[in-house]
Amino acid sequence: MIYIYNDYGGTHTTSLAAAYHLKQLPQSEQKLTTEEILNVNYFNKLTHADFGKLIFHGIDEDGNPVYSIGRKRHKLVVPALQEMILLLQERFHFNERIVFSNTSPTVPLAMTLGGFFSRGIHINFIGVPLLVKGAKQCCGNIFRLVEHTKEIGETLLDEKVIILDNKMFK
C-alpha cells in the first residue's frame, strides 16, 4: 500500500501528517512544541518548484511508503492520478493499493496566513510564527486524520485506489 497525503501547498499539514504516520512525532493528540513542528522534514521548506511532485517521506512500520503532494488549486490532480494508477494497475497488473488523504480540512486560518507570508511572499518573521500557531491549533486533528487514513487503508481491501476527502476533520 502507498499513502499519499495531499493539500494546497504540500509543505505544512501534509508534512505533519507524514511525520505522524511515520511515528516521528508523539503518537497522541497533545499539542506539539515549536521545536517539534519546525523539525518536521519538509515543513515550510518546499517551494513553488515542488508543486505537483510526489515527495517521499519514508517507509512506515508496515513497510508502506508515505508521500505527500502539493496540488495548488488544481482539485483534478488527485482524480487524474487515480485514473493513471487504475490504468497502470489494469495494463501492467500493478497491484499496489494507493490511499490519497486530503489534509486541507485541518488547515486553520493562522496556517493559511502563515503559508502566504512565508512561502508566498517570503516574509518569514511574520509567516513562521503564524505557521507554528496554526500547527499547534490543528495537530490533534492531523493526528486523528492520520489514524483514520491508516484504518481505512487497512480495512477497504477490495479498493485499488482510495480517496479520502476528510471533511469531517474541519
PyMOL commands that set and color helices and strands:
alter all, ss='L'
color gray80, all
select helices_A, chain A and resi 13-21+34-38+48-50+77-92+104-106+109-120+124-155+167-169
alter helices_A, ss='H'
color red, helices_A
select strands_A, chain A and resi 2-7+55-59+65-70+98-102+161-164
alter strands_A, ss='S'
color yellow, strands_A
deselect
rebuild
show_as cartoon
